[in-house]
Amino acid sequence: MLSVYDVRGEPSQWDRTLWNLKVRAWGADMGFSCRKFLIAHDDTLWQLPTIKFQRMLREPANHCLSTFAGQRARMADVVVELVAREPVRVVRTTFSILTFDAEGRLDPGAFERQQFALAESVVAPVFAPSADESKQPVVDASARFIAQGGQWVPSRALARAIDETALGQRRCLRL
């Protein structure tokens, strides 16, 4: 079991989903929760439970989403801060694209390639080429293009709707 300690140094623990970190600080239970949403072409939000997403990645043939069959769907991952188990603020939001085949099966390979390319594009500046290497005329930007193909930016109104839904201020459909 993973040991986590609260701000007073007392043991805390991960809950059963492994996605909600709980700590006790200043007399209140605090923590974080990850919420996933798929966004349809008409900007309808669908909550995607993390466990369902993990199953879709591991066994796409057994965990299809017919609603998104044959589409590239937008996904929002939202980290929410919890106090006394109630969402109080959005801490971080990331946006990615999921590719589904005609039967609604997720393409885990495409998602994995996009995530690795995104990580590579973040780490690449740390390992910048030396002065001699920078004179080369060809630049390999393939990772950058793959990463960009897996990202999107919401409109201001959609971003607000995602935040409000993640905070429980709006209802949405559930997959």
C-alpha positions as CSV (number, residue, x, y, z in Angstrom):
1,M,0.0,0.0,0.0
2,L,1.2,3.5,-0.9
3,S,1.8,5.6,2.3
4,V,0.7,9.2,2.1
5,Y,1.0,11.6,5.0
6,D,-1.1,14.6,5.8
7,V,0.3,18.0,6.7
8,R,0.6,17.0,10.4
9,G,2.6,13.9,9.5
10,E,-0.1,11.4,10.3
11,P,-0.8,8.6,7.8
12,S,-3.4,9.1,5.2
13,Q,-4.4,6.8,2.4
14,W,-5.6,6.5,-1.2
15,D,-9.2,5.6,-1.5
16,R,-10.4,2.5,-3.4
17,T,-10.4,4.2,-6.8
18,L,-6.7,5.3,-6.6
19,W,-7.7,8.5,-8.2
20,N,-8.8,10.6,-5.2
21,L,-6.0,11.6,-2.8
22,K,-7.3,12.3,0.7
23,V,-5.4,14.3,3.3
24,R,-6.4,16.0,6.5
25,A,-5.3,19.6,7.0
26,W,-6.4,22.4,9.3
27,G,-9.2,20.2,10.7
28,A,-10.8,19.4,7.3
29,D,-10.5,16.5,4.9
30,M,-8.9,17.8,1.7
31,G,-8.0,16.1,-1.5
32,F,-8.0,16.0,-5.3
33,S,-10.2,14.2,-7.7
34,C,-9.7,13.6,-11.5
35,R,-12.9,13.9,-13.6
36,K,-13.0,13.0,-17.3
37,F,-15.5,14.4,-19.8
38,L,-16.0,13.5,-23.5
39,I,-17.4,16.4,-25.5
40,A,-19.7,15.6,-28.5
41,H,-19.7,17.7,-31.7
42,D,-22.6,19.8,-30.4
43,D,-20.6,20.5,-27.2
44,T,-22.7,18.1,-25.1
45,L,-20.7,16.9,-22.1
46,W,-20.6,13.3,-21.1
47,Q,-18.9,12.2,-17.9
48,L,-16.5,9.3,-18.5
49,P,-15.7,7.4,-15.3
50,T,-11.9,6.9,-15.0
51,I,-12.3,3.1,-14.5
52,K,-14.3,2.9,-17.7
53,F,-11.7,4.9,-19.6
54,Q,-9.0,2.5,-18.3
55,R,-11.0,-0.5,-19.4
56,M,-11.4,1.1,-22.9
57,L,-7.6,1.5,-23.1
58,R,-6.9,-2.1,-22.0
59,E,-9.8,-3.9,-23.8
60,P,-11.2,-1.7,-26.5
61,A,-13.2,-4.5,-28.1
62,N,-15.1,-5.2,-24.9
63,H,-15.7,-1.5,-23.9
64,C,-17.2,0.4,-26.9
65,L,-19.0,3.7,-26.9
66,S,-21.5,3.6,-29.7
67,T,-22.3,7.3,-29.1
68,F,-18.9,8.2,-30.4
69,A,-18.5,5.5,-33.1
70,G,-16.5,6.7,-36.1
71,Q,-15.5,10.0,-34.5
72,R,-12.6,11.8,-33.1
73,A,-14.0,13.0,-29.8
74,R,-12.7,15.7,-27.5
75,M,-11.8,14.8,-24.0
76,A,-11.2,17.1,-20.9
77,D,-9.3,15.8,-17.9
78,V,-10.1,18.0,-14.9
79,V,-8.4,17.9,-11.5
80,V,-10.6,19.3,-8.8
81,E,-9.7,20.2,-5.2
82,L,-12.0,18.7,-2.6
83,V,-12.6,20.0,0.9
84,A,-14.8,17.8,3.1
85,R,-15.4,15.8,0.0
86,E,-17.0,18.7,-1.8
87,P,-15.4,20.2,-5.0
88,V,-14.2,23.7,-4.3
89,R,-12.0,24.6,-7.3
90,V,-10.5,23.4,-10.6
91,V,-6.8,22.9,-10.2
92,R,-5.8,21.8,-13.7
93,T,-7.5,20.9,-17.0
94,T,-5.9,19.2,-20.0
95,F,-7.5,18.5,-23.3
96,S,-7.0,15.6,-25.7
97,I,-8.5,13.9,-28.6
98,L,-9.8,10.3,-28.6
99,T,-10.2,8.3,-31.9
100,F,-13.1,5.8,-32.1
101,D,-13.6,3.3,-34.9
102,A,-16.9,2.5,-36.7
103,E,-18.0,0.2,-33.8
104,G,-17.1,2.7,-31.1
105,R,-13.9,1.1,-30.0
106,L,-11.2,3.5,-28.7
107,D,-7.9,3.4,-30.6
108,P,-5.5,3.1,-27.6
109,G,-2.4,3.2,-29.9
110,A,-3.3,6.6,-31.2
111,F,-4.0,7.9,-27.7
112,E,-0.7,6.5,-26.5
113,R,1.3,8.0,-29.4
114,Q,-0.2,11.4,-28.7
115,Q,0.6,11.2,-25.0
116,F,4.2,10.1,-25.6
117,A,4.7,12.8,-28.2
118,L,3.3,15.4,-25.8
119,A,5.7,14.2,-23.1
120,E,8.5,14.3,-25.6
121,S,7.7,17.8,-26.6
122,V,7.8,19.0,-23.0
123,V,11.1,17.2,-22.3
124,A,12.8,18.0,-25.6
125,P,13.9,21.6,-24.7
126,V,15.7,20.2,-21.7
127,F,17.9,18.2,-24.0
128,A,18.4,20.9,-26.6
129,P,21.1,20.2,-29.2
130,S,24.6,21.5,-28.8
131,A,25.9,24.4,-30.9
132,D,27.3,22.0,-33.5
133,E,24.1,20.0,-33.8
134,S,21.9,23.1,-34.1
135,K,23.5,23.9,-37.6
136,Q,21.8,20.8,-39.1
137,P,19.3,21.9,-41.8
138,V,16.7,19.2,-41.0
139,V,14.6,19.4,-37.8
140,D,12.6,16.4,-36.7
141,A,9.2,17.8,-35.6
142,S,7.2,14.7,-35.9
143,A,6.5,14.4,-32.2
144,R,5.3,18.0,-32.1
145,F,2.8,17.3,-35.0
146,I,1.6,14.1,-33.3
147,A,1.1,15.9,-30.0
148,Q,-0.8,18.8,-31.7
149,G,-3.1,16.3,-33.4
150,G,-4.1,15.0,-30.0
151,Q,-4.9,18.4,-28.4
152,W,-7.6,21.0,-28.7
153,V,-8.5,24.3,-27.1
154,P,-12.1,24.9,-25.9
155,S,-14.0,28.1,-26.4
156,R,-14.4,30.3,-23.3
157,A,-18.0,29.2,-22.9
158,L,-17.2,25.5,-23.2
159,A,-14.3,25.9,-20.8
160,R,-16.6,27.5,-18.3
161,A,-19.2,24.7,-18.8
162,I,-16.6,22.0,-18.3
163,D,-15.4,23.7,-15.0
164,E,-18.9,24.2,-13.7
165,T,-19.8,20.6,-14.5
166,A,-16.6,19.3,-12.8
167,L,-17.5,21.4,-9.7
168,G,-21.0,19.9,-9.6
169,Q,-22.7,23.2,-10.6
170,R,-24.1,21.7,-13.8
171,R,-25.5,18.3,-14.7
172,C,-24.2,16.2,-17.6
173,L,-24.9,12.9,-19.2
174,R,-22.9,9.9,-17.9
175,L,-21.3,7.1,-20.1
